Amino acid sequence: MTLHVTNTLTGEREPFEPVDEGQVTLYLCGLTTSDPVHVGHARTWTHTDVMVRWLEYLGYDVRYVQNFTDVNEKIVARVGEYGDDEPEVARNYTADVIDAMRDLNLRRAEVYPRVSEHVDEIIAMVETLVAEGYAYESSGSVYFDVSAFEEYGKLSNQQLDEMETQGDPDERTEKRNPADFALWKAGGVSPAEIEGHRHEAAAPAEEAAAHAQTWDSPWGEGRPGWHIECSAMSSTHLGTPFDIHVAGSDLVFPHNENEIAQSEAATGDRFCSYWLHTGMVQVEGEKMSSSLGNFTTARAAIDEFGPDVLRTFFLSTVYSADPTFSMETLAEAEDRWETLERGHERAVAAADSVDAYATAADPSLRAAVDDARAAFETAMNDDFNTREAMAALLDLASAVNAHVDAHDRYDYQGLERAIEALEELGGAVFGLSLGEAGEGEVGVAEDLVELVLEVREEEREAGNYERADALRDRLADLGIEVQDSDDGPTFRFES
């Protein structure tokens, strides 16, 4: 069965056809590193993680990129509370994000670009837009002229004359059209821009604003606009057009709409083929949000419920849904996880017992394995329908329990097939702790690999290249592929 996805750009359910056969390029709009990561962010990460895992299961070579926005007035508003300047605040919050990602058993993206290291690409894209007549300079800032891009509004299905003003109020006198948006902002950050974002423990607005980063540009000293950042980072690392862009549904307008306009205006080509938007986690009928203060941090949720219960909660609804986060829904997720864990444990214990026989055969168990695989694959190929795929795994766990409860002689081959399905689909695809690597063991293994890579870098810096190569070869022998880049080494566990 062919994978189909629901494309926000067309509003249609479409067969997935990547630009390059056998390869998939995927970009996820990452976080602005100005607040602790919360459960809503973690849900988007987890669904994207499972999308990547499923694409790899289908045999695609996936290049997955997720950015960190480390230049933003909200970050500056945290100066004095979580760091002495904008880069330090961003670095500290980024560390928290990475820590939560690892504890949720998320696969590493191939690249995690940051805005601060892509300012040259941003300036080059803005220069192109000005040269092509899609943007204009005003008082040292540069704005995108939405009226110059005929298809503006095609993602959010809005008409230009119905759109509200974009940007800060102080920009209005500089813009030709209220809906025009900033590509480059002159100067630094004003105290007024951050006053509404400050926490009580942060530095006074005027003091914090003095620690904002700025860069030289053809239009004078300034900072990138928000929307241009993702266009520059995604096109730098994936090229255009790339295949899949994932983001929260709250980013459809203006962020994703503006990404399309500026990217396609700059290149004259399609920016991205498929736009997939995740729903918003709800708390008592409202969207979980840092600005509303109704959030539970990912760290608190991981510590209280554990990564497997959280992942089960996330995956029990389709990615586009708006699930409710409550003690009731978490209790339901805990029950589902315990059912899966218990089913797997009972299958392993029965297969390893003296009552498992090579000649015993339970047609019902074997049919249940085949049915679960077929149902799981059908669901995942239907727009990554994790809800139905989860139901297939639960049915398989129930079939295992029924077999063990009803038989004195266990079907060894049937149990082995059930174990393989639970570990392959529930473990490798859903990222749950089903299999040899139990809870926490994946993170420990990654930490050990990081330690070996640090030693390898020290050997290289000392000129001990043979020793460094030997460490890399030894990791390869253990099934760990190391890739060197300008940003340092990365690794992945080979399947």
Secondary structure as UniProt FT lines:
FT   STRAND          4..7
FT   TURN            8..11
FT   STRAND          12..15
FT   TURN            21..22
FT   STRAND          23..32
FT   TURN            33..34
FT   HELIX           39..57
FT   TURN            58..59
FT   STRAND          61..69
FT   HELIX           73..76
FT   TURN            77..81
FT   HELIX           86..103
FT   TURN            104..105
FT   HELIX           115..117
FT   HELIX           119..131
FT   TURN            132..133
FT   STRAND          135..138
FT   TURN            139..140
FT   STRAND          141..144
FT   HELIX           146..148
FT   TURN            150..157
FT   HELIX           160..162
FT   HELIX           169..174
FT   TURN            178..179
FT   STRAND          181..186
FT   HELIX           191..195
FT   TURN            196..197
FT   TURN            200..201
FT   HELIX           205..209
FT   TURN            210..211
FT   TURN            218..219
FT   STRAND          222..224
FT   HELIX           226..238
FT   STRAND          242..248
FT   HELIX           249..251
FT   HELIX           252..256
FT   HELIX           257..267
FT   STRAND          272..278
FT   STRAND          282..283
FT   TURN            284..285
FT   STRAND          286..287
FT   TURN            290..293
FT   HELIX           298..305
FT   HELIX           307..315
FT   TURN            319..320
FT   HELIX           327..351
FT   TURN            354..355
FT   STRAND          356..357
FT   HELIX           363..381
FT   HELIX           386..406
FT   STRAND          410..411
FT   HELIX           412..421
FT   HELIX           422..429
FT   TURN            439..440
FT   HELIX           441..461
FT   TURN            462..463
FT   HELIX           465..477
FT   TURN            478..479
FT   STRAND          480..483
FT   TURN            486..487
FT   STRAND          490..493
//
